[in-house]
Amino acid sequence: MKVREAWSLFRNGHRDSVSEATLRDYERVYERHIGPLLGELKLRELTAERLGVFERELRRGGIGPSACATVMRVLEAVRRGA
């Protein structure tokens, strides 16, 4: 399963369990950061090394520590939900 497919399952599965604002925040994080860089990768390709590279790319792109942590939390939630 690809990250984008896992995202779709995650989003659809959480529509009733989180607020609209939270879901919009998750969508914004996915669309801005996760999808463009990782969306076409298979979940099994998200190794610790690849995730480390992704986090460094976010930081180099100007994402602050708090926002970077949020992106990584959303990504981990998507992975767990698949």
N, C-alpha and C positions, 0 to 999 in steps of 0.2 A: 504494500500500500504506500502511496506517495504522501508526502506531507500535506499537499493541498487536499487530498481525499480525506485524510485524518482530520484536517481543519473543518471540512464540511460536516463530517460526522459530529465533531465536538460542538460546533456552533449549533447545529440542529438539535443536538441532545441537551443543550443548556438553555434553550429559548425560554423554557418555563421555570428554570431554577435560579436564574439570575435576573437582576433588574435590566431594564432596557438600556440604561446608561452604562452599566457594566458590559453588556453585550456589545454596545457600540465601541467602548474602549478596547475590548478584545479584537473586534473587527479592524479597528484603526491600527492596532499593533501588528496584526497579521498582514494587512494590506501594505503597510509602510515598510515593515522590516522583515518579517518572516517569509511571506509569500515570494517576494521578488528574488530573494537569495537562496531559499531552501525549498520552495513549493514543489519543484519537480524532482526532488530527491526522494528516494525511498526511505521509509522510517529506519530501516536497518542500516542505512548509510550515515545516520546521525551518530557517529562515534564520538567519544570524548574528545578526540583530536579535532574532528570537524566542528564540534560545538565550540571548542576553544578558538578556532579560526574565526568562526562566525561572531563570537563575542568580541574578538579583537577588531574585526571589520566594523562592527557597530561603533566601537570606541573611536577608531580612526575616522569614522564618518561624523564624529561630533556628538554622539549620543552620550549623555551623562551617566554616571554610575547608577542613579536611581531608575532612570528610564531603561537602561540596559538590563537591570535586574528584573524589571517588569516584563520586558521582551522575553527574557529567559524563562520566567515563571509561566508565561502564557505558552511558550513552546513546550515546556515540560508537561503542562496540563493537557495539551493536544496529544503529546506522545502517550501519556498515561491513559487517555480516553480512547485510544485507537484499539 
